[in-house]
Amino acid sequence: MVTHTHTPSHFLISVLFFIVLFTETLWSQTTAVQDSLNLTDQEDVKVGLVLSGGGAKGLAHIGALKIIEDAGVRIDYIGGTSMGAIVGALYASGYRAKELDSIFRSVDFDAFIQDQLPRAAKTFYEKEDSEKYAVTLPFDKFKIGLPKGLSKGQNFYNQFSQFTAHVNDVHDFDQLPIPFFCMSTNIETGEQVILDKGYLPEAVAASGALPSIFSPIEVNGILMTDGGVSNNYPIREIKGKGAEIVIGIDVQDSLMPRDQLNSVTNIMLQISNFRTINAMKDKVDETEIYIKPSIMDFSVMSFDRADEIMASGEKAAFSNYETLKDIAGSQKTTRPDIEIPKNAETLLINSLSITGNERYTRAYIRGKLKLKTPSVISYDKLNEGINNLSGTGNFDRVSHRLIDHEEGKELALNVRETENKMLLRFALHYDDLYQTAALVNVTRKSLLFNNDVLSLDVALGDNIRYNLDYYIDKGFYWSTGLKYSYTNFTKAFDFSFIGQFGEIPNLGINTIDIDYTDFNLQFYAETLLNQTFSVGLGAEYKRLRIISETFGEDENQIPRTVFDDSDYWSAFGYFKFDTYDNKYFPSKGILFEGDIHTYLFSSDFTDSFDEFSIAKAQLGYARPITDKISMNIAFEAGTKIGNNAINSLDFLLGGFGAKTINNFIPFYGYDFLGITGRSFMKGLVAVDYEIFKKNHVNVGANFANVGNKLFSTGRWFEEPEFTGYALGYGLDTFAGPIQVKYTYSPEVKESEWFFSVGFWF
């Protein structure tokens, strides 16, 4: 038997042979990749990045960019469409993938898409007007139309302008940290439009104007819609810019199988995808690094699944990681780090320029912006003002740009006034007092003056009502208005209710049917103080008629009892402050309303009228306890000063609701008009828990003292005489809240249920 032993020299030779063989193989593979991508050691390869559109699926771009960055690839050109344009523009302006991740996770996409305007940003007239109608349609020349889109994209424009404020002076997008362009579509011709110059937020907004979701946008005289309609993957355009190698990230839809073509939406989407998918057949072959994330399980609106979508982008890009590193190895330099200045919390705006306005005056626009120059304001307040101007419905587009000057900034505002002057609006409602009602509204703007609006509400149902409002909005100056309303309801009340109207014999009955009718005509003027407080004064004519057909006869021997049938003339003044974030489910903000009416004359059918006044005030404070739980504390008080002979305008507590007339005051535990008196003091504590989005469970307790001389005797500060408790559920919908309340009062030892559906009007 012969034994062979390996000497150290033999071992080293074997190792060296293996290393040479491995290196040669690796070099061959690398060379093959470089050859296929036209990579050489002598050139600094220019890399272009193409980002397709796809709505929420475009969040996969961010995940892919993380891998591209990690591989060390320097991007030299970016071309994008729609969501790809949004991500691409931010990346081109200096943001890194990690920063984009943080930005998009912090964005409320529902607010972006719906153009939600913070309630605190609206004037009091606009608050009331916007919280009544579920559907609004164009109605010019009495022809019903359809809106151009669900949203104008104003919230997106405002936020994107803030994110790109550090490059707002760049007009040529080739001068951005990474040269950039995006695609849009001429909606008149269907031709593609390359946007590589102008104002970056405006160009990106035009590229992402998704049809039916966002209204078309006019840029450079061309009306544009989403770039995906004409070119959703601009590979040839980016090569025309000078890109030698293109990395393409494709998040477009694929064709759906037959079993998914089960709705009109999916069928229309399938048809619209035919052209895009056919166009991609050649474009894929022209793409050196083609990245196709798995996004079949997501829709264009799946923004709530951002984590999964970004992860799919990372996974798809990582499968090309070695090739990406080869590309990075053929580049001579890396992308320099760009420090994006942090936006200051406040802005000094020292001037305001306005273009595009014809019918609406500069004073009107400044009033809606709530901006006086020079002034120091926050970005949030600026955006609220811009949204408030857009939310009037008088402008199709409100574009703005901040221009740096030596001392502060100039706000350059460009508006495009809407041609639509007439609206048709609808709403539905039910509550326990007014019962069922369908609201039809016709609104006409610029009827007599540029800044005026005429609005007619007709509520058809169990109790017919109507309101006619005419308002001339002067912004910071004194605005004037005229209101005429008719309110009527019939309800059975406890027999004790009519005791306030005089001595009534005991008829041995429990309830009395009361028919309550109120005609009201007001002329008023109001203005803003410190951009927040509303102060007004005016004159009022009121006709009040309260009758019952349960017993008695009137002067014409008709079987009914007349409690009031009088005309009243009064002067009034009011003071309002309202920053509640939601009228029906407030989680933060302050509400204060003060009002005084002095009744000077009356046709009093009892011939016992003397001048008197009624003063009342309400203070509410809401604040969040946690992300889902909030508390609301409120106090309300009122008193009658002077003549005690007229009782029909006394305070009437009871019931539940947000729409009351005269001196009706909601109070848990008692039916409507269950407690009466010439003065009252009320306190309320409520806690609301949003168990799911827009689903609220709440509990509340209210306490009150009511009497004829409550404040002069000091009884308002005594232990509460009346108490009530409530447990409720509410659903906040586009048509208004749906609410149910179970209430109980220990004094009467009975419970009351209250229901409400839709906006109160």
C-alpha positions, 0 to 999 in steps of 0.5 A: 500500500502506497500512501500519498501526502500533499505538500504545502506547495501542492495545496497552495497551487490548488488554491491559486488555481481555484482563485484564478478560475473563479476570478476569470468566471466572475470577470466573464459574467461581469463583462457579459452584463456590462456588454449587454448594458453597454458599460465600459470602464472609460465612460461615466454612464448616464442613468435614466429612471422612468416611473409609471403612473398607477395611483396608490400602486406608485408607492412601490416606486419608493421601495424600489428607490431604496434598493437602487440607492443601496446599490449605489446607482446615481440617477441622472435623469427622471421621467414620470407620469401621474404618481410616478411624477409625484415621487419622481419630482420629489426625488429630483428635488433632493429627497432621498428614498427614506425621506420619501417613505416618511413623507408618504406615510404622514400624508392623509390621502383621503384629505388629498383626494376629497379636498377637505377644507378645515372647518375653522378656515371657513367664514360663518356663512360658509360653515352654515352653507357647507353643512347642509347639502349632500349633493351639489350639481352645476345648474347653469341655464337651468340644465343639470350638469355634472362636476368635472371631478370629485376634487380640484386637487387643492390640498395636494397642490398646497402640500406639494408646494410646501415640500418643494419650497426649496426649489420654487425658483427653478423654472427649467426642470433640467436645473433641479438637483436631478433633471426631471420631466413629467407627462401630461395629456392635452384633453382636447386633442389626446396628445401627450405633453412633456412638462420640463419647464414652469412651476414644479407643483403645477406641472406635477398636478397636471400630470396627476389629474386622474380623470373623474377624480381630479378636475383638469388643469390648465397650464400654458393655455392647454387644458390637461389631464392625467399623463397616463392617458397618452404616455404612462411610461416615457422611456423614449423621452428620457433617452432623448434627454441623454440617458444611456441606461434606463431603469424602469419601474412599472406599476401599471395594471395588467389585464384582468381575467374574465372572472374579475370583469364583474362590474362596470368599473372593472370593465371600463378600467380593462378597456382603458388599459388596452392601449397602455398595455399594448404600448408597453410591449415594445417599451419593455424591450427598450428598458435595460433594467425593467422592474415590475412589482407585484401589485395585482392585489392592490388598487389605485386607491389602496393608500391604506396598504402603503407598507405592503406596496412599498415592500413589493417595490423593494422585492422587485428591485432587489431581484436586480441588485447585482446588475444595479451594482454593476451599473453603479460600478461603471459610474465615476461619481455618486449622487451628492448629498443635498441638504433640504432646508427645513421649512420655517414654522412661520412665514413673513409675507410682505406683499400679495399679487393677484392675477386672473380675477375679473368678477371677484375683487381683490378685497374679496379674495384677501378676505377669503385668504384671511391675509393682511400684509405684511403679516407673519403666518404659518404654512398651515394657516396659509394653506387654510386660506388658499383652501378657503378661497378654493372652497367658495366654489367661485374658482376652478383653480387657485395657484400660488407661489412664494417668491423670496425678497430681501424682506419676507416673501411675496405671495403670487396668486393666480386664480381662474374663475369658474364659469358656473354661476348656478347650483342645484343641491340636495339633502335628506333629513329626519329628526323627532321634531321636524320629522322627514324632509327632503331639501332642494336648494337653488343657488345663484352667484353673481346675480346683482354684484360680483360678490353676491350669492342668492340661495333658496332652500325648500324642505319638503316633507312632514313639515314644509319649511323654506329659507331665502338667503341673499349675501354680499360678501366683502371679505374684511369689509362689512358684508351684508345679508338678507334672510327670510325663513318660514318654519313650521312643525306640529307636535304633541306636548305635555299638558303642563307645557301650556302653563307658561301661556296663562291660566289653563283649566285642568281638562284631564288630558295628558298631551296637547297638539301644538302647531308652531309657525315662525316667519322671520325676516332679517337684514344684517351686516357683519365683519371679521375682527382679527381674522377670526371673530365675526361681529354683526348687527341688524334688524328683524321682523318676526311673525309668531303663531302658536295654536292648538286645536285640542281644545277651546275656540278662537275669536272667530269661534273656530275650535282652537286655542291661540297662544300667540299670533303676533308680529315683532320688530327687533334690533339685534347684535351678535358675536361669534367665534368657532374653531370646532373641527367638526360641528357634530363630533368636535374633537378640538376647538372653541365655540363662543356665541353671544346674541342679544335681541331687543324687541321694540314693537309688536302687534301683540294680540293680547294688547300687553306688549312692553319693550323687552330684550333677550340675551344668551351666550354659549361657550364650548371647549373640545380637546382630545384625550387620546387619538380616539377619545375627546372631551367636550365641555360646554356652558350656555345661559340666557335671560329675559330683560323687561316685559314678563307678559309675553311668554312665547319667546321664553327659553324652552329646554329639551330634545336633541338637535343642531337646528333650533329656532328662537330660544329652543335649547337642546337638553338630554332627558327631556322631550322638546320644549319640556322645560320652560322659563325666562332664564336658564343656566346649562352645563354639558360634559360629553366624551366621544370615542371614535371606535372606527373611522367616522364611527362614534360612541359617546356619553354625555351629562347635562345640568340646568337651572331654569326660572323666571329670575334666575340671575337676579336671585343667585339661583343660577349657581345653586345645585342643578334642578334639572339633570339628564344623561345620554348614551349615543352612537353616531356615524359621520357620512357624506350626507351628514351624521346618523345619530341615535341617543338614549337619554334619561332624567332621574327627575321624571324617571323616564327615558327618551330616545332621539334619532337624527339622519342627515345634515340639520336644516 
